[in-house]
């Protein structure tokens, strides 16, 4: 696998690449890949059941655009869990409503359908309670089927924000890249959609 980053290169360990502000982009896959890429959201503090009233109801989701012009969201809200074998070829694990799953939350992307993807925006949102990103100490890790894992830390937190756009995945000339965003947004999914000009219309939904 070829890793592509901005000038200076991403910070590299033997088994992990950490995307940073100076080096935000890496190549994940090229055409002809098979297998599934897992994207994990985990946080070390503020889980329900661990810190009582100081809990953080943090969730992983994505906005997707396919090359056939279809677009949508994969998230627990509205039971929009997606499908790995049919469009959008993205699936979210069942929602952990207990908040005690130490494995965090996971999205899965079917890279056998790489040619169908245009872009995927990975984001996290706080569904319930007071936003407290600094207490969560969150991290998103991408696990491609080949090559090192890719880490994006949710640093520089803005505790006024309810959502955070984490990484933008793009398919350009049949090469799949990930770019660090870590952009905190004071609003919900509709505000993320506006910020990234997705053109989607939103209605209220609940878990």
C-alpha positions in Angstrom: 0.0 0.0 0.0 1.3 3.5 -0.9 0.8 6.2 1.8 0.4 9.7 0.5 0.6 12.7 2.8 1.1 16.4 2.6 4.6 17.8 2.8 6.5 16.4 5.8 4.5 13.2 5.8 2.1 11.8 8.5 3.5 10.7 11.8 4.3 7.0 11.3 4.8 4.1 13.6 5.4 0.5 12.5 1.7 -0.4 12.6 0.0 3.0 12.8 -0.2 6.3 10.9 -1.5 9.4 12.8 -3.0 12.1 10.7 -2.1 15.6 11.9 -2.8 19.2 10.9 0.5 19.5 9.1 0.1 16.1 7.4 -3.6 15.4 7.1 -3.9 13.0 4.1 -3.1 9.4 3.5 -3.9 6.9 0.7 -6.0 3.9 1.9 -6.6 1.8 -1.1 -6.6 1.7 -4.9 -8.8 -0.1 -7.5 -8.8 -3.9 -7.4 -9.0 -4.0 -3.6 -11.3 -6.4 -1.8 -12.2 -6.8 1.8 -13.8 -4.5 4.4 -12.3 -1.5 6.1 -13.4 -1.0 9.7 -13.7 2.5 11.3 -13.7 2.5 15.1 -14.7 5.4 17.4 -13.5 5.0 20.9 -13.2 7.2 23.9 -11.5 6.7 27.2 -13.5 8.8 29.6 -17.1 9.7 30.3 -18.8 6.3 29.4 -22.3 5.7 30.8 -22.0 3.4 33.8 -18.4 4.4 34.5 -18.7 8.0 35.6 -22.3 8.2 36.6 -23.8 11.6 35.8 -20.7 12.7 33.9 -21.6 10.4 31.0 -21.1 11.3 27.3 -23.6 9.8 24.7 -21.1 9.7 21.8 -22.0 8.1 18.4 -20.3 7.4 15.1 -21.9 8.1 11.7 -21.2 9.1 8.1 -22.6 11.1 5.2 -22.0 9.4 1.9 -22.1 10.4 -1.8 -22.0 7.6 -4.4 -21.0 8.1 -8.0 -24.5 7.4 -9.2 -25.5 10.7 -7.4 -27.3 9.0 -4.5 -26.5 10.3 -1.1 -27.5 9.7 2.5 -26.5 9.0 6.1 -25.5 5.9 8.0 -26.3 6.4 11.7 -28.2 4.9 14.6 -30.8 7.7 14.5 -33.8 6.6 12.5 -32.3 3.1 12.4 -30.3 4.1 9.3 -27.7 1.3 9.8 -26.9 0.9 6.1 -25.9 -2.3 4.3 -22.5 -3.8 3.5 -23.6 -5.8 0.5 -26.0 -3.4 -1.1 -25.9 0.4 -1.6 -24.5 2.3 0.2 -22.0 -0.6 0.9 -21.5 0.9 4.4 -22.8 -0.5 7.6 -22.9 0.6 11.2 -22.8 -1.9 14.1 -25.9 -2.0 16.3 -26.1 1.0 18.6 -24.6 0.6 22.0 -27.3 2.3 24.1 -25.8 1.2 27.4 -22.6 3.2 26.7 -20.5 0.5 28.4 -19.1 -1.2 25.4 -15.4 -0.7 25.7 -15.0 -1.6 22.0 -16.6 1.7 21.0 -18.7 1.9 17.8 -17.8 0.7 14.3 -18.5 1.5 10.7 -17.6 -1.0 8.0 -17.0 -0.1 4.3 -17.0 -2.7 1.5 -13.9 -1.8 -0.6 -15.0 -4.3 -3.3 -17.3 -1.4 -4.3 -14.6 1.3 -4.2 -15.7 2.4 -7.7 -19.2 3.2 -6.4 -17.9 5.7 -3.8 -17.4 9.4 -4.4 -16.9 10.7 -0.8 -17.7 9.7 2.7 -17.6 12.1 5.6 -17.0 10.3 9.0 -18.4 12.3 11.9 -19.4 11.8 15.6 -22.2 13.4 17.5 -23.3 13.7 21.1 -27.0 12.7 21.0 -27.9 13.4 24.6 -26.5 15.4 27.5 -24.1 18.3 27.7 -21.3 18.3 25.0 -17.9 17.6 26.6 -15.4 16.5 24.0 -12.4 17.3 26.2 -13.6 14.8 28.8 -14.3 12.1 26.2 -10.7 12.1 24.8 -12.0 10.5 21.6 -10.1 8.8 18.8 -11.1 7.3 15.5 -9.1 4.5 14.0 -9.3 3.3 10.4 -8.4 -0.4 9.8 -7.8 -1.0 6.1 -7.6 -4.6 5.0 -4.0 -4.0 4.0 -1.3 -1.8 5.5 -1.1 0.1 8.8 -4.1 1.4 10.8 -4.8 5.2 10.5 -5.5 7.2 13.6 -7.3 10.6 13.9 -7.5 12.0 17.4 -10.3 14.3 18.4 -8.0 17.0 19.8 -8.5 20.8 20.1 -12.0 20.2 21.5 -14.8 22.7 21.3 -17.2 21.9 24.2 -19.9 24.2 22.7 -20.2 21.9 19.7 -22.6 18.9 19.5 -20.9 17.3 16.4 -17.4 16.8 15.0 -16.5 16.1 11.3 -13.6 13.8 11.7 -12.3 12.6 8.4 -13.2 13.0 4.7 -12.7 9.9 2.5 -12.5 10.5 -1.2 -12.3 8.3 -4.3 -10.4 10.1 -7.0 -9.2 8.2 -10.0 -9.9 5.0 -8.2 -7.7 5.8 -5.3 -9.3 6.1 -1.8 -7.8 8.7 0.5 -8.5 9.9 4.0 -8.1 13.5 5.1 -8.2 14.6 8.7 -10.9 17.2 9.4 -11.5 17.4 13.2 -13.9 20.2 12.6 -16.3 20.9 15.5 -19.8 22.0 14.5 -22.3 23.7 16.9 -25.3 21.8 15.6 -26.6 18.4 14.6 -26.5 16.4 11.3 -28.2 19.1 9.3 -25.5 21.6 10.2 -22.8 19.2 9.2 -24.6 18.7 5.9 -24.7 22.4 5.3 -21.0 22.9 6.3 -20.0 20.3 3.7 -22.6 21.3 1.1 -24.2 17.9 0.8 -27.5 19.2 -0.4 -29.5 16.8 1.8 -32.8 17.5 3.4 -33.3 16.5 7.0 -36.2 15.5 9.3 -36.2 14.8 13.0 -35.4 11.3 14.1 -34.8 9.4 17.3 -33.0 6.3 18.4 
